[in-house]
Amino acid sequence: MRRNASLFVAISLLSGFGSSAMALVAGIWILDLTGSTSLAALAGLCVYVPVLAGPWLGGLLDRAPRRPLVMAVNLALTTVLLSLLTVRGPGQVWLIFVVSCAYGVGYVLIDAGETALLPSALSPSELGAVNGWRSSAQEGMKLVAPAAGAGLYAWRGGHAVAVLSAAMPVLVAILYAAVHLKRTAPDPEPARQHGFRAGFAVLTGHRTMRVTVALAAGSIAMSGFTTAATYEIVTTALDLPSTFLGLLLSAQGAGSVIGGLVVGRCLARWSPVTVGVAGALLFAVNCLLRCLPWWPGSVVAAVLAGIGLPWTLVAAVTAVQTHTSTALLGRVAATANTAMFGPLALAIPLGSAAVHLGARPTLLAAAMVCLACALGAAHRPPAPQQDDRPPATAEARHGHDRR
């Protein structure tokens, strides 16, 4: 099992490096070719939009062998990325948008597929720790990869970055092939359950999953809601240069690495709901600290936000893996991802509008939302005992062998 854990962490490192490097360079490349900042920003939107189709894309993972499908998606991404070698001028900018959309679809399938594969590769007691290590690996790459990608772009251009990013999915596919999956008994889940409704019903019908996903969704949405307010606090209230935002981003990234490393131990001691509540509370404290007219407070706040957000996310992912039968795990995982990240599409523009009423009121409102989510989860009456148990003999109900 330790071998599998190491493989999944390595997968997160490689995939995180490739996607983070290309995500930044795609926008820079479009900007250089067209001179349009609006078009450059749309590249990021193309990567994000497919998340909204997660529940339907996740259904593919429940109707096909998961490991071969995830490997095939990675190899397809390599082919798509290499098509960027044909970009020579503004006339081929559309191809960068197509590749960005393909990246978004691939991310949804790969992320949900990996979430669904983990219970077949690890024991239930290892899931929380490995999910945390994966989170730390991904956040660490977000600190390293953009700078590396931008440096390579400045040195050798977009084609070199495309080749480097294309190599990552090939290595990831090789690592997936090396993972040892357990051969399990057929899942007794009725075969008639298909489509979006089945995944949504499972997700909302189980208290632990329902509460942890709601905590993660609320905290992640508030992180987007407060983006404009953070800019306003730094540049106006603190009267600091905009480059200070880079320091805050680095501090949050460091907090995310730390949070991912320790969340596994927290999940070993406490329930996913408790860890999710703690993460939401940390993000609320972050919002309150940012209101202080003191720049070190903003740095501490960024570290707390970096710890709190991964805690809510890892708690929710671990709850989904633990309490969902394998037959539906692909679509439930993808539905959970959509529920957690989909609200950002509304929260970011709302935060941009709310900041006109003041940065501090916006931050206070975000803190109140997180506190309300945490209190609602903490004081909720316990569900019937059978609701919070994993499906009967979870080890025996991991479903058909997905190899």
N, C-alpha and C positions, 0 to 999 in steps of 0.2 A: 504494500500500500504506500510506503514511503517513496518508492520509485514512481508510482503514479502521481503522487503529490508533486514531486519535483518536475515531472513532465508537464503538468498543468501550469505550474508557475512559469516554466520556460516558455510555454505556449503564450501565456499572457504577456511576457516580456517582449517576445518577437512580434506578436500581432499588435501590441500597444505601440511599439517603436514604429512599425510601418505605417499604421493608420495615423498616428499623431504627426509624423513627418509630412505625410502627403496632404493631410488636412490643412496645414498652414501653407504649404507650397502651392496648392491648387489656387488659393485666393491670390497669392503674390503673383503667380504666373498669369492669371487672368488680368490682374491690374496692370502688369507690364505690357501685355498684348493689346489691351483696350483703353487703358487710362481711366477706366470707370470703377470707382469704389463700390457702387451699387451692384454691378455685376460680380465683383470680387466677393462681396458678402453673400451673394446667392449661392456660391459654391458650398458654403457651410450649411445653408438651408437645404440644399439637395441631399446632403448626407443625413440630415436630421429627419426630414419628412417621412421616409419609409418606416420609422419607428411607429407611426400612427397605424400602420397596417400590420403591426406585430401579431395580433391575435389570429389573423388569417394566414400569414406566413408561417407562424408556429405550427399550424395544423399540418404542414408538409412534413414536419419532423415526427409527427405521430403516425404517418402513413408510409414511411420509408425507413430503411435502416439508417440510424442516426449517424454513426461514425462515417460510413461511406458518403452520406450526403454532406456532412460538414467538410470532409476532405475535398469533395468535388467542388463545393462552393469556394474553398480557398484556392484551388487550382484555377477555377474560372476567374477569380479576382486577378490572379497573375496574368492571365491572357488579356483581360480588360485593361489592366494597368500598362501593359506593353504596347497597347494601341496608342498610348500617348506619344510614342516615338514618332508618330506621323504629324504631330502638331508642329507647324512651321510659322504660323502667323495668326492674325485675328480671325481669319476665315475658318480656322479649326477650333476656335474657343468652345464651340458647342460640344466637342468631344470631351473636353474637361468636365463639362456639366454632366454628360452621360456617365463618365467614369465616377463622378461624385455620387450620382444616384445609385449606381451599381454598388459602390462601397457601402452606401446606406442600407441597401437590401441585404448585402452580404453580412453586414454587422448584425442585423436583426436575426438572421438565420444562424450565424455562428455563435452569437451570445446565448440565444435560447438553446441551441444544440449542445453547447458546452455545459450549460446549467443542467440539461437533461441527462448528459452522459456522466456527470460527476457521481451521482448516487450509485451507478453501476461500476465505478472504478475505485470508490473509497467507502470505508465504513461510515455509518451515520455519525459517529463521534468525531470523525475527522473533517466533516463537511465545513463546520464553522471556521476552523483554523485555516483550511486551504482556501476557502472563499476570501478570508482576510488577506492571506498572502498574495492571492491573485489581484486583489484590490490594490495592495501596496505596489505590486509590480506594474500595474497599469498606470497608477498615479506617478510612480517614479519615471516611467517613460514619457509622461506628459511634461515633465521638467527637462528631460534630456533631448528627446526626439525633435521638438520644434526648432531648437537652436541648431542641432546637427543638420536637419533638413534645410533650414535657411542658409547655413554655411555652405552646404554642398551645392545648393541652388546658385548662390552667389559665385561659387568657384567654377562649376561645370554646367549650370543651367538645369532646366526642368527635366530634360531627358535622363540625366544622371539620377535624379531623385526618383523618377518613375521606375528605373531599373532596380534601384536599391529597394524600393517599396514592393516591387514585384517579386523580389527574392524572398521576402518574409513569409508570404503565404505558402510557398513551396516548402520551406523549412517547417512551418507549422503543420502542414499535411503529413510530413514525415514523422513528426512527433506524435501526432494523433495515431498513426499506424502502430507506434511502439507502446501505446497504452494497453494495459491488460484489463479487459472488461470481464466482470463476473458473468458466468452463465447462470441464468435465473429461470425460475418456473414461470409458466404463462400467467399473465395478470388476469384475475377474474373480473376486471372491469367490463361491463357490457360493451360489446363491439358497436352497438347502435349509437353511442355517444360520439357525435362528430361536430365540427364547426366551432364558430366563435362562442355560441351559447354554452357549450359544454365546458370550455375553459373558464369562462366568466362565472358560471354557476359554481364550479369547484372553488375558485378563488374567493368568491364572496360568501360561500356557504360554510367556510371554516374560520373560526374566530381568529386563530393565531395568524393565518395568512392575511385575512381581511385587515386586521389591526396593523400588522407590521408594514404591509404595502401602503396603507393609508398614511402611516407615520413617515415613510420614505417619500411618498408623493408630496405630502405637505412641506417637508423640509426642503426637498429638491426644488419645488415650485417657488418657495420663498427665497432660495438662493438666486434664482433668476429675477424674482420680483425686486430684490435689493441691489441688483447690479448697477442701475443708474444712480441710486442713492449713494452707493460706495464711491462712484466717480465724483459725485457732487461733494461729498464729505471731504475727500482728499484734495480736490482742486479749489474748493471755495471755503469750507469751514476751517480746514487745517492750513489752507494756503500753501500747499506743497505742489511741486511739479508733477505732471502726469506720470513721469517715470517711476514715481513712488508706488504706483499700482503694480509694477513689476515685482517690487519687494513683497507686496501683499500676496501676489499670486504665488511667489516662491514659498512664503510662509505657510500658505494654505496647502500647497503641495507637500511640504515637509510634514505638516499635521496629518495629511491623508496617508502618507507612508507609515507614520507612527500608529495612526488609528487602525490601519489594516493589519499591522503586526500584532496588536494586542486584542483585537476584537474576538479572535478565536478563543482566547482564555476567558474572556467575558461570557461568551456563549456557552462555554463549558461549565460555568458557575451559575449563570442566570438564564432565564428563558429569553427567546428572541424578542418577545414583547417588551421585557424589561430593558434589554439592550437598545431596542428601537426608541423607547421612551427617553433613555439617557442621551442618545444621539440627538433627538429633537430638542431636548433641554439645552444641550451644549450649543446647538445652532441658535437658540433663542438668546442665550447669554452673549454669543458673538454679536448679534444684532444690537443688543443693549450697549456693549462695550464700544461699538463703532460710533455711538452717539456722543461719546466723551470727547471734549476738545483737547485731546492728548494723543499724539501719533503713536507712542508705544502701545497704547490701548488698542489701536487698530491692528497692530502687528499681532498682539496676543489674541485678538478676536479672530484674525485670519487662521491662526493655528487651531483654535477651538472649532471653527467651522470645518477645517480640514479633517479633524478627528470625528466630529459629529455626523457629517454627511455619510462617510463610509460605514459608520456604525448602523445607521438606519437602513442603508442599502444592503449590507451584508446580512443583517438580521432578517430582512424580508426575503432575500434570495435563499438563505438557509431554511427558512420556514417553508417556502415553496418546495424545495427539494425534499424536505423531511415529511411533509404532509400530503404529497400528491403521488398518486400511483403512476407508474411509468407509462402506462398507456396514454395518459393525458398530459404528461409532464412538458412536452414540447409546447403545446398551445397555452398551457397555464403559465409557463415561464415567460412566453412572449407576451401574453396578456398582462402579466405583472409588470413587465418592462414598459409597455405602453401606458399603463396606469401610473407608473412612477415618473416617467419622463415626458409623457404627452402634455401634462399641464404647463410645462415650460413654454409651450407655444402661445399660451394666453398670459402667463405670469410676466414674461419679459416685457411685452408692450404695455401691460397694465402698470408695471413698475416705472416704465419710462414716462407714462402719463402722470402717475401719482407723485413723482419727484417734483413736479411743478408746484405741489402744495407744500413742499419742504422735504429735505432728505431725512431729517430726524423723525418726523411723523411716519414716513414710509418704513423706516427701520423699526419703529415701535409697533406699527401694525403687523409687520412680519413676525416680530417676537411674540406678539399676542396670538397669532395664528398657530405658531409652533407650540406655545404653552397650552393653548386650547386642545390641540391634537394630543399632547402628552397627557394632560389631565383626563381627557376622554378615554384614552387607552388605559390609564392607570386605574380609573374608577369604574370601568365597565364591569358589570356583574359577570362572574365566570360562566362559561358555556357548559352545557351538559358534558359529563366526563367523556362520553364516547366521541364528542365532537373534536376534542383536542388531542385525541390519540392518533398516532400515525395509522394508515390503513393496516388492517390486521396483519400481524407478523410482517412488518415492513421489509425485512430481509427476504421473505418469501414472495412479496408482492411487487418486486421491482419490474415486473412485466417481462415481455418477450425479450430474448437476447437481441440487442440492437446492433450487433456486430454485422 
